[in-house]
Amino acid sequence: MKVLFSSPAGHPQGSWPAEARAAEERKAGNPDAEVIMDRASDDFLVVIGRTPKEQ
């Protein structure tokens, strides 16, 4: 799994910045870009390449 972008969960716009970045990544050719919540860091992450074990 590769992290492309990170946005704090406490951001005033919530997950929107991460969702927008994931949409940009998908449009740019990374169809598996997705947003996940990392509870340890309290961040929304845009990631690619998650394995079934990581999901």
Backbone hydrogen bonds, N-H to C=O, Kabsch-Sander energy under -0.5 kcal/mol:
donor,donor_aa,acceptor,acceptor_aa,energy
2,K,48,I,-2.7
4,L,2,K,-0.5
4,L,46,V,-3.4
5,F,46,V,-1.2
7,S,44,F,-2.4
9,A,42,D,-2.7
11,H,8,P,-1.8
14,G,11,H,-2.5
16,W,13,Q,-1.8
19,E,15,S,-2.7
20,A,16,W,-2.9
21,R,17,P,-2.0
22,A,18,A,-2.5
23,A,19,E,-2.1
24,E,20,A,-2.0
25,E,21,R,-2.5
26,R,22,A,-2.5
27,K,23,A,-2.2
28,A,24,E,-1.8
29,G,26,R,-1.3
30,N,25,E,-2.4
33,A,30,N,-2.1
34,E,47,V,-2.1
36,I,45,L,-2.5
38,D,36,I,-0.6
38,D,43,D,-3.1
39,R,37,M,-0.9
42,D,38,D,-1.5
43,D,38,D,-1.6
44,F,7,S,-3.5
45,L,36,I,-3.1
45,L,43,D,-0.5
46,V,5,F,-2.5
47,V,34,E,-2.7
47,V,45,L,-0.6
48,I,2,K,-2.0
54,E,51,T,-1.0
55,Q,51,T,-0.9
55,Q,52,P,-0.6
